[in-house]
């Protein structure tokens, strides 16, 4: 599991960062006034697997290795910088 920490200056920047990660497919796991923890589960992209199967077996094997190497859950923690 990988945790990425993002530090922002204001609560408005916290809201903006949260919205940005929501647009990328993350969901809010925990929200406090000055901290938001978000997560995104990995997903298997069937289109890439099918294309790899039809065009060449090697890209399919490479994609499967890439998929297995990804963390199960990607977590982002956004904090407001304390002044």
C-alpha distances in whole Angstrom, upper triangle without the diagonal:
4,7,10,13,16,20,23,26,28,27,28,26,23,24,25,21,20,22,21,17,19,21,18,17,15,16,16,15,17,20,22,25,23,19,17,14,13,10,11,10,11,15,17,20,23,25,24,24,27,28,27,29,32,32,31,29,27,25,24,23,21,20,18,17,15,14,13,11,9,5,6,6,6,8,11,13,17,19,23,24,27,30
4,7,10,13,16,20,23,25,24,26,23,20,22,22,18,18,20,19,15,18,20,17,16,14,16,16,15,17,19,21,23,21,18,16,13,12,10,11,11,12,16,18,20,24,26,24,25,28,29,28,30,33,33,31,30,28,26,25,24,22,20,20,18,16,15,14,12,9,7,9,7,6,6,9,11,14,17,20,21,24,27
4,6,10,13,16,20,21,21,22,20,17,19,19,16,15,18,17,14,16,19,16,16,13,14,14,13,14,16,18,20,18,14,13,10,10,9,11,13,14,18,21,23,26,28,26,27,31,31,30,33,36,35,34,33,31,29,28,27,25,23,23,21,19,18,18,16,13,10,12,9,6,5,6,7,11,13,17,18,20,24
4,7,10,13,17,19,19,20,17,15,17,17,13,13,16,15,12,15,17,15,15,13,15,14,14,15,16,17,19,16,13,12,10,10,10,12,14,15,19,22,23,27,28,27,28,31,31,31,34,36,35,35,34,32,29,29,28,26,24,24,23,20,19,20,17,14,12,14,11,8,6,5,6,9,11,14,15,18,22
4,7,10,13,15,16,17,14,12,15,15,12,12,16,15,13,16,18,16,17,14,16,14,14,14,14,15,16,13,11,10,9,10,12,14,17,19,22,25,26,30,31,30,32,35,35,34,37,39,39,38,37,35,33,32,32,29,27,28,27,23,23,24,21,18,16,18,14,11,9,6,5,6,8,11,12,15,18
4,7,10,12,13,14,11,9,12,12,9,10,13,12,11,14,16,15,17,14,16,15,15,15,14,15,15,12,10,10,10,11,13,15,19,20,23,26,27,31,32,30,33,36,35,35,38,40,39,39,39,37,34,34,34,31,29,30,29,25,25,26,23,20,19,20,17,13,11,7,6,5,6,9,10,13,16
4,7,9,11,12,9,8,12,12,10,12,15,14,14,17,19,18,20,17,18,17,17,16,15,14,14,10,9,11,12,14,16,19,22,24,27,30,31,35,35,34,36,39,39,39,42,44,43,43,42,40,37,37,37,34,33,33,32,29,29,30,27,24,22,24,20,17,14,11,8,6,5,6,6,10,12
4,6,8,9,6,6,10,10,8,11,13,13,14,16,18,18,20,18,19,17,19,17,15,14,13,10,10,11,13,15,18,20,24,26,28,32,32,36,36,35,38,41,40,40,43,45,44,45,44,42,39,39,40,37,34,36,35,31,31,32,30,27,25,26,23,19,16,13,11,7,6,5,6,10,11
4,7,8,7,8,11,11,11,13,16,16,17,19,21,21,23,21,22,20,21,19,17,16,13,10,12,14,16,18,21,24,28,29,32,35,36,40,40,39,41,44,44,44,47,49,48,48,48,46,43,43,43,40,38,39,38,35,35,36,34,30,29,30,26,23,20,16,14,10,8,6,5,8,9
4,5,5,6,9,10,11,12,14,15,17,18,20,21,23,21,21,19,20,18,15,14,11,9,11,13,16,18,21,24,28,30,32,36,36,40,40,40,42,45,44,45,48,49,49,49,49,47,44,44,45,42,39,41,40,36,36,37,35,32,30,31,27,24,21,17,15,11,9,6,7,9,10
4,5,5,6,9,10,10,12,14,15,16,18,20,21,19,18,16,18,16,12,11,8,7,9,11,14,16,20,22,26,29,31,34,35,38,39,39,41,44,44,44,47,49,48,49,49,47,44,44,44,42,39,40,40,36,35,36,35,31,29,29,26,23,20,16,14,10,9,6,9,11,13
4,5,5,6,9,10,11,12,14,15,17,19,20,19,19,17,19,18,14,14,11,10,12,13,16,17,20,22,26,28,30,34,34,37,38,38,40,42,42,43,46,47,47,48,48,46,43,43,44,41,38,40,39,36,35,37,35,31,30,30,26,24,21,17,16,12,12,9,12,14,15
4,5,5,6,8,10,10,12,14,15,17,19,17,18,16,19,17,15,14,12,11,11,12,15,15,19,20,24,26,28,32,32,35,35,35,38,40,40,40,43,45,44,45,45,43,40,40,41,38,35,37,36,33,32,34,32,29,27,28,24,21,18,15,13,10,10,8,10,13,15
4,5,5,6,9,10,11,12,14,15,17,15,15,13,15,13,11,11,9,8,8,8,11,12,16,18,22,24,26,30,30,34,34,34,36,39,39,39,42,44,44,44,44,42,39,39,39,37,34,35,35,31,30,32,30,27,25,25,21,18,16,12,10,7,7,7,10,13,15
4,6,5,6,9,10,10,12,14,16,14,14,12,15,14,11,12,10,10,10,9,12,12,16,18,21,24,26,29,29,33,33,33,36,38,38,39,42,43,43,44,44,43,39,39,40,37,34,35,35,32,31,32,31,27,26,26,22,19,17,14,13,9,11,10,14,16,18
4,5,5,6,9,10,11,13,15,14,14,14,17,16,14,15,14,13,13,12,14,13,16,18,21,23,25,28,28,31,31,31,34,36,36,37,40,41,41,42,42,41,37,37,38,35,33,34,34,31,30,32,30,26,25,26,22,19,17,14,14,11,12,12,15,18,20
4,5,5,6,9,10,11,13,11,12,12,15,15,13,14,14,12,11,10,11,11,13,15,19,20,22,26,26,29,30,29,32,34,34,35,38,39,39,39,39,38,34,34,35,32,30,31,31,27,26,28,27,23,22,22,19,16,14,10,10,8,10,11,13,17,19
4,5,5,6,9,10,11,9,9,8,11,12,10,12,12,12,10,7,9,8,11,13,17,19,21,24,25,28,29,29,31,33,33,34,37,39,39,39,39,38,34,34,35,32,29,30,31,27,26,27,26,22,21,21,17,15,12,10,10,8,10,12,15,18,21
4,5,5,6,9,10,9,10,10,14,14,13,15,15,15,14,11,12,11,13,14,17,19,21,24,24,27,27,28,30,32,32,33,36,37,37,38,38,37,34,33,35,33,29,31,31,28,26,28,27,24,23,22,19,16,15,13,13,11,14,15,18,21,24
4,5,5,7,9,9,11,12,15,16,15,17,18,17,15,13,13,11,13,13,17,18,19,22,22,25,25,25,28,30,30,31,34,35,35,36,36,35,31,31,32,30,27,28,29,25,24,26,25,21,21,21,18,15,14,12,13,11,14,16,18,22,24
4,5,5,7,6,8,9,12,14,14,16,17,16,14,11,11,8,9,9,13,15,16,20,20,23,24,24,26,28,28,29,32,33,33,34,34,33,29,29,30,27,24,26,26,22,21,23,22,18,17,17,14,11,11,9,11,10,14,16,18,22,25
4,5,5,5,6,8,11,13,13,16,17,17,15,12,11,8,10,9,13,15,16,19,19,23,23,24,26,28,28,29,32,33,34,35,34,34,30,29,31,29,25,26,27,24,22,24,24,20,19,18,15,13,12,11,13,12,16,18,21,24,27
4,5,7,9,12,15,17,17,20,21,20,18,15,15,12,12,11,14,15,16,19,18,21,21,22,24,26,26,28,30,31,31,33,33,32,28,28,30,28,24,26,27,23,22,24,24,20,20,20,17,15,15,14,16,15,19,20,23,26,29
4,6,9,12,15,17,18,21,22,21,19,15,14,11,11,9,12,12,13,16,15,19,19,19,22,24,24,25,27,29,29,30,30,29,25,25,26,24,21,22,23,20,18,21,20,17,17,16,14,12,12,12,15,15,18,21,23,27,29
4,7,10,13,16,17,20,22,21,19,15,14,10,9,7,9,10,11,14,14,17,18,19,21,23,23,24,27,28,29,30,29,29,25,24,26,24,21,21,23,19,17,20,20,16,15,15,12,11,12,12,15,16,19,22,25,28,31
4,7,9,12,13,17,19,18,15,11,10,6,5,5,8,10,12,16,17,20,21,21,23,26,26,27,29,31,32,32,31,31,27,26,27,25,22,23,23,20,18,20,19,16,14,13,10,9,9,9,11,12,16,19,22,25,28
4,6,9,11,14,17,17,14,10,9,5,6,6,9,12,14,18,19,22,24,24,26,28,29,30,32,34,34,35,34,34,30,29,30,28,25,25,26,23,20,22,22,18,16,14,11,11,10,10,12,13,16,19,22,25,28
4,6,7,11,13,14,11,7,6,4,7,9,12,15,17,21,23,26,27,28,29,32,33,33,35,37,38,38,37,37,34,32,33,31,28,28,29,26,23,24,24,20,18,16,13,12,10,9,10,11,14,16,20,22,25
4,7,10,14,14,11,8,6,5,6,10,12,15,18,21,24,27,29,29,30,32,34,34,36,38,39,39,38,37,34,33,33,31,28,28,28,26,23,24,23,20,17,15,12,11,9,10,10,12,14,17,20,22,26
4,7,10,11,8,6,5,7,9,13,15,19,21,25,27,30,32,32,33,36,37,38,39,42,43,43,41,40,38,36,36,35,32,31,31,29,27,27,26,23,20,18,15,14,11,11,9,11,12,15,18,19,23
4,7,8,6,4,6,9,12,15,18,22,24,28,29,33,34,34,36,38,39,40,42,44,45,45,44,43,40,39,39,37,34,34,34,31,29,30,29,25,22,21,18,16,13,12,10,10,10,12,16,17,20
4,6,5,6,9,12,15,19,22,25,27,31,33,36,38,38,39,42,43,43,45,48,48,48,47,46,43,42,42,40,37,37,37,34,32,33,32,28,25,24,21,19,16,14,11,10,10,10,14,14,18
4,6,8,11,14,18,21,24,28,30,34,35,38,40,40,42,44,45,45,48,50,50,50,49,48,45,44,44,42,40,40,39,36,35,36,34,31,28,27,24,22,18,16,13,11,9,9,12,13,15
4,7,10,13,17,20,24,27,30,33,34,38,39,39,41,43,44,44,47,49,49,49,48,47,43,43,43,41,38,38,38,35,33,34,32,29,26,26,23,20,17,14,11,8,6,5,9,9,12
4,7,10,14,17,20,23,26,30,31,35,36,36,37,40,41,41,43,46,45,45,45,43,40,39,39,37,35,35,34,31,30,30,29,25,23,23,19,17,13,10,7,6,5,6,10,11,15
4,6,10,13,17,20,23,26,28,31,32,32,34,37,37,38,40,42,42,42,41,40,37,36,37,34,32,32,32,29,27,28,26,23,20,20,16,14,10,8,6,5,7,9,13,15,18
4,7,11,14,17,20,23,25,28,30,30,31,34,35,35,37,40,40,40,39,37,34,33,33,31,29,29,28,25,24,24,23,19,17,16,12,11,7,6,4,6,9,12,15,17,21
4,7,10,13,16,20,21,25,26,26,28,30,31,31,34,36,36,36,35,34,31,30,30,29,26,26,26,23,21,22,21,17,15,14,10,8,6,5,6,8,12,15,18,20,24
4,7,10,13,16,18,22,23,23,24,27,28,28,30,33,33,33,32,31,28,27,27,25,22,22,22,20,17,18,17,14,11,10,6,5,4,6,9,11,15,18,21,23,27
4,7,9,13,15,18,20,19,21,24,25,25,27,29,30,30,29,28,25,23,24,22,19,19,20,17,14,16,15,12,10,9,6,5,7,9,12,14,18,21,24,27,30
4,6,10,13,16,18,18,18,21,23,23,24,27,28,28,26,26,23,21,21,20,17,16,17,15,12,13,13,10,8,6,5,6,9,12,15,18,21,25,27,30,33
4,7,9,13,15,14,15,18,19,19,21,24,24,24,22,22,19,17,18,17,13,13,14,11,8,10,11,7,7,6,6,8,11,14,17,20,24,27,29,32,36
4,6,9,12,12,12,15,17,17,18,21,22,22,20,20,18,15,17,16,12,12,14,12,8,11,12,10,11,9,10,11,15,17,21,23,27,30,32,35,39
4,6,9,9,9,11,13,13,14,17,18,18,17,17,15,12,13,13,10,9,12,10,7,10,12,11,12,11,13,14,18,20,24,26,30,33,36,39,42
4,6,6,7,9,10,11,13,15,16,16,16,16,13,11,13,13,9,10,13,11,9,12,14,13,15,14,16,17,20,22,26,28,31,34,37,40,43
4,5,5,6,9,10,10,12,14,15,14,16,13,10,13,14,10,11,14,14,11,14,17,16,18,17,19,20,23,26,29,31,35,38,40,44,47
4,5,5,6,8,10,11,12,14,14,15,12,11,14,14,11,13,16,15,13,17,19,18,20,20,21,22,25,27,31,32,36,39,41,44,47
4,5,5,6,8,10,10,11,12,12,9,8,11,11,8,10,13,12,11,14,16,15,19,19,20,21,24,26,30,31,35,38,40,44,46
4,6,5,6,9,10,10,9,11,8,6,9,10,7,8,12,11,10,13,16,16,19,19,21,22,25,28,31,33,37,40,42,46,49
4,5,5,6,9,10,10,12,10,8,12,13,11,12,15,15,14,17,19,19,22,22,24,25,29,31,34,36,40,43,45,49,52
4,5,5,6,8,9,11,9,8,12,12,11,13,16,15,15,18,20,20,23,24,25,26,29,31,35,36,40,43,45,48,51
4,6,5,5,6,7,5,4,8,9,8,10,13,13,13,16,18,18,22,22,25,25,29,31,35,36,40,43,45,48,51
4,6,6,5,8,8,6,9,11,10,11,14,15,15,17,20,21,24,24,26,27,31,33,37,39,43,46,48,51,54
4,6,8,10,10,9,12,14,13,15,18,18,18,21,23,24,27,27,29,30,34,36,40,41,45,48,50,53,56
4,7,9,8,9,12,13,13,15,17,18,19,21,23,24,27,28,30,30,34,36,39,41,45,47,49,53,55
4,5,6,7,9,11,11,13,15,16,17,19,21,22,26,27,29,30,33,35,39,41,45,47,49,52,55
4,6,5,6,9,10,11,13,14,15,17,19,20,24,25,27,28,32,34,38,40,44,47,48,52,55
4,5,5,6,9,10,11,12,14,15,17,19,22,24,26,27,31,33,36,39,42,45,46,50,52
4,5,5,6,9,10,10,12,14,15,17,20,22,24,24,28,30,33,36,39,42,43,47,50
4,5,5,6,9,10,10,12,14,16,19,20,22,23,27,29,33,35,39,42,43,47,50
4,5,5,6,9,10,11,12,15,18,19,22,23,27,29,33,35,39,42,43,47,50
4,5,5,6,9,10,11,13,16,18,21,21,25,27,30,33,36,39,40,44,47
4,5,5,6,9,10,11,14,16,18,18,22,24,28,30,34,37,39,42,45
4,5,5,6,9,10,13,14,17,18,22,25,28,31,34,38,39,42,46
4,5,5,6,9,12,14,17,18,21,24,27,30,33,37,38,41,44
4,6,5,7,10,12,15,15,19,21,24,27,30,34,35,38,41
4,5,5,9,10,12,13,17,20,23,26,29,33,34,38,41
4,6,8,9,12,14,17,20,24,27,30,34,35,38,41
4,7,9,12,12,16,19,22,25,28,31,33,36,39
4,6,8,9,13,15,19,22,25,28,30,33,36
4,5,6,10,13,16,19,22,26,28,30,34
4,7,10,13,16,20,23,27,29,31,35
4,6,10,13,16,19,23,25,28,31
4,7,10,13,17,20,22,25,28
4,7,10,13,17,19,22,25
4,6,10,13,15,18,22
4,6,10,12,15,19
4,7,10,13,16
4,6,9,12
4,6,9
4,6
4
